[in-house]
Amino acid sequence: MRVLGIDPGIGRMGFAVVERIGSKLSAVEYGLIDTPPGPVADRLLQIDERLQKLIEETRPECLFIERVLFAANKTTALDVAKAAGVAMLCAGRKGLAVTEITPPEVKQAVVGVGNAEKRQVQFMVTRILGLAEPPRPDDVAD
C-alpha cells in the first residue's frame, strides 16, 4: 500500500509518500511545497499544481492529512485550512480516499503516546523509514 501524508500549510506544506510492503515501510518521496508570499489564490493554485503532479508521479492509494485544530492567528488558520482543502480536492479528483488525522493521533501511531514531543516523532520517523537523518524542515517530518 502507498500512502500520501500531508502536513498542510499555505507557505510550507510538508508531504511524504510512504509505501508498505509486508511489514516494511519505506519513503518513496518526501519534501516541501513552498509558496512565496503573495495572493492566497495564487498560492493555492501552486499547491494544486504541485500536488497533482506528485500524485500522478507517485501513485498513492490514499491521503492522510493533518486536521487543522486551532491556531492563535485566525487568519493563518484560515489560510492553512484553505490549503488543506486544496489537498483534499486534489486527492478526491484522483479518486483517493481521504482521512483527516489529528496531531495527537499521528504521535500515538508513530511514537506510542499522543503527547510526544516533535523531536521524538522525528526520531521515530527516521528510524521506521530507515532514513540516514531526520527529514528537514519540521514540516516534512510532520
Backbone as CSV, one residue per row, in Angstrom:
resi,resn,N_x,N_y,N_z,CA_x,CA_y,CA_z,C_x,C_y,C_z
1,MET,0.842,-1.172,0.000,0.000,0.000,0.000,0.891,1.240,0.000
2,ARG,0.474,2.247,-0.737,1.219,3.500,-0.839,0.315,4.636,-0.369
3,VAL,0.831,5.442,0.573,0.062,6.498,1.222,0.758,7.841,1.038
4,LEU,-0.031,8.875,0.781,0.463,10.246,0.759,0.046,10.897,2.067
5,GLY,1.018,11.393,2.817,0.740,12.105,4.058,1.069,13.571,3.876
6,ILE,0.209,14.439,4.422,0.391,15.882,4.252,0.259,16.604,5.584
7,ASP,1.210,17.502,5.828,1.133,18.471,6.917,0.770,19.783,6.239
8,PRO,-0.502,20.204,6.300,-0.934,21.343,5.497,-0.333,22.669,5.946
9,GLY,-0.146,23.527,4.984,0.339,24.875,5.226,0.199,25.676,3.946
10,ILE,0.076,26.973,4.067,-0.051,27.822,2.885,1.326,28.219,2.356
11,GLY,2.263,28.465,3.232,3.608,28.841,2.815,4.514,27.641,2.660
12,ARG,4.314,26.666,3.546,5.126,25.439,3.524,4.226,24.254,3.830
13,MET,4.069,23.381,2.857,3.263,22.178,3.031,4.203,20.978,2.967
14,GLY,4.316,20.269,4.084,5.150,19.081,4.105,4.392,17.894,3.542
15,PHE,5.122,17.008,2.861,4.484,15.814,2.320,5.446,14.641,2.374
16,ALA,4.867,13.450,2.380,5.651,12.220,2.281,4.784,11.159,1.626
17,VAL,5.381,10.421,0.736,4.739,9.249,0.158,5.477,8.053,0.745
18,VAL,4.731,7.221,1.452,5.304,6.081,2.148,4.646,4.811,1.615
19,GLU,5.480,3.810,1.394,4.969,2.538,0.885,5.184,1.445,1.911
20,ARG,4.177,0.591,2.033,4.280,-0.561,2.924,4.235,-1.821,2.079
21,ILE,5.280,-2.603,2.207,5.335,-3.913,1.560,5.567,-4.911,2.681
22,GLY,4.562,-5.742,2.931,4.623,-6.641,4.083,4.617,-5.807,5.350
23,SER,5.625,-5.986,6.182,5.714,-5.199,7.418,6.727,-4.064,7.304
24,LYS,7.333,-3.912,6.135,8.373,-2.887,5.944,7.792,-1.610,5.357
25,LEU,8.147,-0.483,5.967,7.759,0.839,5.469,8.974,1.507,4.850
26,SER,8.759,2.174,3.722,9.859,2.908,3.101,9.336,4.209,2.513
27,ALA,10.209,5.210,2.519,9.871,6.515,1.961,10.084,6.464,0.452
28,VAL,9.034,6.756,-0.297,9.111,6.823,-1.749,9.615,8.203,-2.150
29,GLU,9.010,9.214,-1.538,9.399,10.599,-1.795,8.887,11.453,-0.642
30,TYR,9.644,12.465,-0.293,9.189,13.404,0.727,9.816,14.757,0.459
31,GLY,9.149,15.790,0.957,9.662,17.133,0.724,8.695,18.195,1.179
32,LEU,8.850,19.333,0.554,8.124,20.526,0.960,7.604,21.240,-0.274
33,ILE,6.374,21.677,-0.197,5.828,22.552,-1.237,5.871,23.956,-0.661
34,ASP,6.771,24.768,-1.202,6.921,26.164,-0.775,6.130,27.059,-1.713
35,THR,5.433,28.026,-1.145,4.813,29.055,-1.983,5.290,30.410,-1.483
36,PRO,5.689,31.287,-2.387,6.161,32.604,-1.969,5.006,33.486,-1.512
37,PRO,5.305,34.476,-0.686,4.250,35.409,-0.278,3.572,36.011,-1.503
38,GLY,2.289,36.228,-1.372,1.509,36.788,-2.472,0.049,36.491,-2.252
39,PRO,-0.772,36.738,-3.263,-2.206,36.473,-3.121,-2.467,34.996,-2.795
40,VAL,-3.382,34.771,-1.876,-3.690,33.418,-1.429,-4.142,32.551,-2.603
41,ALA,-4.941,33.091,-3.502,-5.421,32.303,-4.647,-4.257,31.784,-5.490
42,ASP,-3.240,32.607,-5.690,-2.076,32.184,-6.467,-1.323,31.065,-5.748
43,ARG,-1.219,31.187,-4.446,-0.511,30.181,-3.662,-1.270,28.851,-3.671
44,LEU,-2.590,28.923,-3.577,-3.402,27.704,-3.613,-3.287,27.021,-4.974
45,LEU,-3.227,27.795,-6.027,-3.050,27.241,-7.368,-1.711,26.519,-7.478
46,GLN,-0.662,27.097,-6.912,0.653,26.448,-6.932,0.618,25.117,-6.170
47,ILE,-0.044,25.118,-5.027,-0.175,23.883,-4.240,-0.920,22.832,-5.060
48,ASP,-2.004,23.225,-5.687,-2.798,22.316,-6.510,-1.948,21.698,-7.619
49,GLU,-1.201,22.531,-8.323,-0.376,22.047,-9.441,0.688,21.066,-8.961
50,ARG,1.366,21.404,-7.853,2.426,20.524,-7.332,1.863,19.205,-6.824
51,LEU,0.722,19.274,-6.135,0.141,18.041,-5.602,-0.386,17.140,-6.715
52,GLN,-0.996,17.723,-7.727,-1.468,16.913,-8.852,-0.304,16.162,-9.489
53,LYS,0.788,16.873,-9.701,1.980,16.254,-10.290,2.530,15.162,-9.372
54,LEU,2.611,15.440,-8.076,3.113,14.460,-7.109,2.258,13.195,-7.120
55,ILE,0.949,13.366,-7.123,0.039,12.214,-7.126,0.200,11.410,-8.418
56,GLU,0.306,12.097,-9.532,0.482,11.403,-10.811,1.804,10.629,-10.853
57,GLU,2.864,11.216,-10.307,4.183,10.577,-10.352,4.341,9.434,-9.359
58,THR,3.747,9.562,-8.172,3.982,8.561,-7.123,2.835,7.569,-6.949
59,ARG,1.679,7.877,-7.461,0.510,6.993,-7.455,0.132,6.426,-6.076
60,PRO,-0.110,7.309,-5.090,-0.565,6.794,-3.794,-1.997,6.268,-3.909
61,GLU,-2.366,5.441,-2.944,-3.713,4.877,-2.915,-4.664,5.681,-2.035
62,CYS,-4.093,6.467,-1.122,-4.932,7.259,-0.226,-4.133,8.443,0.320
63,LEU,-4.860,9.357,0.942,-4.262,10.554,1.536,-4.604,10.601,3.014
64,PHE,-3.584,10.826,3.832,-3.776,11.146,5.244,-3.310,12.574,5.417
65,ILE,-4.146,13.403,6.008,-3.816,14.816,6.159,-4.081,15.243,7.594
66,GLU,-3.151,16.031,8.123,-3.305,16.502,9.498,-4.468,17.489,9.567
67,ARG,-5.350,17.248,10.497,-6.520,18.107,10.686,-6.088,19.410,11.354
68,VAL,-6.572,20.513,10.830,-6.292,21.823,11.409,-7.228,21.984,12.600
69,LEU,-6.645,21.990,13.816,-7.465,22.026,15.022,-7.699,23.441,15.545
70,PHE,-6.628,24.189,15.684,-6.735,25.529,16.250,-5.460,26.285,15.925
71,ALA,-5.513,27.579,16.100,-4.323,28.413,15.923,-4.571,29.744,16.611
72,ALA,-3.507,30.341,17.112,-3.619,31.645,17.763,-3.986,32.711,16.743
73,ASN,-3.444,32.597,15.547,-3.701,33.565,14.495,-4.796,33.018,13.582
74,LYS,-6.000,33.589,13.676,-7.137,33.068,12.912,-6.953,33.221,11.412
75,THR,-6.296,34.295,10.967,-6.054,34.477,9.533,-5.164,33.362,9.007
76,THR,-4.107,33.058,9.736,-3.209,31.977,9.336,-3.956,30.650,9.332
77,ALA,-4.767,30.396,10.345,-5.518,29.143,10.433,-6.455,28.995,9.239
78,LEU,-7.098,30.072,8.841,-7.995,30.006,7.682,-7.233,29.678,6.410
79,ASP,-6.074,30.287,6.228,-5.277,30.009,5.030,-4.759,28.575,5.027
80,VAL,-4.366,28.068,6.195,-3.919,26.675,6.297,-5.090,25.741,5.966
81,ALA,-6.279,26.071,6.460,-7.462,25.258,6.160,-7.777,25.286,4.661
82,LYS,-7.573,26.426,4.015,-7.786,26.508,2.562,-6.797,25.600,1.833
83,ALA,-5.542,25.609,2.272,-4.525,24.743,1.659,-4.880,23.274,1.870
84,ALA,-5.367,22.939,3.055,-5.788,21.562,3.326,-6.940,21.176,2.407
85,GLY,-7.847,22.102,2.185,-8.967,21.851,1.273,-8.499,21.572,-0.142
86,VAL,-7.495,22.305,-0.597,-6.932,22.062,-1.926,-6.333,20.664,-2.002
87,ALA,-5.615,20.264,-0.955,-5.011,18.930,-0.929,-6.084,17.846,-0.988
88,MET,-7.161,18.037,-0.237,-8.240,17.051,-0.243,-8.936,17.015,-1.599
89,LEU,-9.092,18.178,-2.221,-9.689,18.237,-3.554,-8.813,17.492,-4.567
90,CYS,-7.508,17.713,-4.512,-6.583,17.002,-5.415,-6.725,15.496,-5.248
91,ALA,-6.764,15.047,-4.010,-6.899,13.618,-3.741,-8.234,13.094,-4.262
92,GLY,-9.299,13.823,-3.993,-10.620,13.410,-4.453,-10.699,13.352,-5.971
93,ARG,-10.077,14.310,-6.613,-10.065,14.358,-8.079,-9.388,13.117,-8.665
94,LYS,-8.404,12.584,-7.930,-7.670,11.398,-8.391,-8.257,10.099,-7.840
95,GLY,-9.383,10.194,-7.131,-10.049,9.008,-6.620,-9.434,8.416,-5.371
96,LEU,-8.637,9.204,-4.642,-8.001,8.713,-3.421,-8.933,8.876,-2.224
97,ALA,-8.942,7.898,-1.357,-9.649,8.036,-0.087,-8.890,9.048,0.753
98,VAL,-9.623,9.882,1.494,-9.013,10.927,2.322,-9.363,10.681,3.781
99,THR,-8.340,10.714,4.633,-8.530,10.580,6.070,-7.855,11.752,6.755
100,GLU,-8.627,12.463,7.586,-8.043,13.529,8.405,-7.621,12.906,9.732
101,ILE,-6.456,13.318,10.205,-5.910,12.760,11.432,-5.376,13.905,12.293
102,THR,-5.617,13.845,13.582,-5.180,14.909,14.469,-3.711,14.724,14.834
103,PRO,-3.034,15.802,15.234,-1.639,15.656,15.666,-1.449,14.599,16.771
104,PRO,-2.310,14.552,17.804,-2.122,13.502,18.812,-2.268,12.083,18.239
105,GLU,-3.134,11.912,17.247,-3.287,10.591,16.625,-2.018,10.201,15.864
106,VAL,-1.407,11.170,15.198,-0.147,10.912,14.492,0.922,10.502,15.493
107,LYS,1.041,11.269,16.577,2.047,10.983,17.596,1.824,9.611,18.226
108,GLN,0.576,9.271,18.477,0.248,7.965,19.048,0.679,6.843,18.105
109,ALA,0.404,7.010,16.813,0.738,5.977,15.832,2.246,5.818,15.652
110,VAL,2.972,6.927,15.681,4.405,6.885,15.385,5.250,6.597,16.625
111,VAL,4.912,7.243,17.738,5.736,7.146,18.943,5.124,6.227,19.996
112,GLY,3.797,6.143,20.000,3.133,5.319,21.005,2.454,6.115,22.087
113,VAL,2.657,7.435,22.078,1.984,8.332,23.025,1.508,9.582,22.279
114,GLY,0.297,10.010,22.611,-0.309,11.132,21.903,0.238,12.495,22.232
115,ASN,1.058,12.588,23.272,1.621,13.894,23.631,3.138,13.923,23.432
116,ALA,3.633,13.104,22.510,5.075,13.055,22.247,5.578,14.403,21.740
117,GLU,6.831,14.677,22.008,7.455,15.908,21.529,7.854,15.740,20.067
118,LYS,7.985,16.865,19.383,8.322,16.862,17.961,9.614,16.086,17.682
119,ARG,10.611,16.262,18.526,11.887,15.572,18.282,11.734,14.055,18.408
120,GLN,10.824,13.581,19.280,10.565,12.150,19.407,9.926,11.599,18.124
121,VAL,8.993,12.378,17.567,8.344,11.981,16.316,9.379,11.920,15.199
122,GLN,10.225,12.939,15.118,11.259,12.965,14.076,12.196,11.763,14.202
123,PHE,12.574,11.437,15.429,13.457,10.287,15.656,12.806,9.000,15.159
124,MET,11.546,8.797,15.529,10.855,7.563,15.150,10.588,7.499,13.643
125,VAL,10.235,8.613,13.028,10.038,8.635,11.575,11.335,8.222,10.883
126,THR,12.448,8.777,11.336,13.756,8.448,10.765,14.056,6.960,10.919
127,ARG,13.791,6.449,12.090,14.085,5.038,12.375,13.160,4.090,11.607
128,ILE,11.854,4.367,11.643,10.872,3.496,10.986,11.119,3.411,9.481
129,LEU,11.462,4.561,8.872,11.661,4.600,7.424,13.095,4.290,7.006
130,GLY,13.986,4.088,7.973,15.373,3.756,7.660,16.118,4.892,6.971
131,LEU,15.813,6.115,7.361,16.464,7.283,6.760,17.807,7.544,7.441
132,ALA,18.724,8.130,6.711,20.047,8.443,7.255,19.964,9.569,8.287
133,GLU,19.039,10.481,8.089,18.856,11.606,9.011,17.401,12.046,8.980
134,PRO,16.966,12.794,10.019,15.568,13.232,10.045,15.266,14.155,8.856
135,PRO,14.072,14.038,8.301,13.680,14.949,7.226,13.663,16.374,7.742
136,ARG,14.109,17.291,6.943,14.128,18.719,7.284,13.398,19.508,6.228
137,PRO,12.752,20.594,6.536,12.480,21.126,7.862,11.387,20.326,8.576
138,ASP,10.976,20.815,9.752,9.998,20.108,10.574,8.721,19.777,9.812
139,ASP,8.290,20.641,8.903,7.050,20.420,8.165,7.114,19.108,7.382
140,VAL,8.294,18.726,6.928,8.456,17.487,6.169,8.345,16.297,7.109
141,ALA,8.993,16.369,8.259,8.928,15.269,9.232,7.514,15.089,9.753
142,ASP,6.794,16.193,9.919,5.408,16.113,10.405,4.537,15.366,9.419
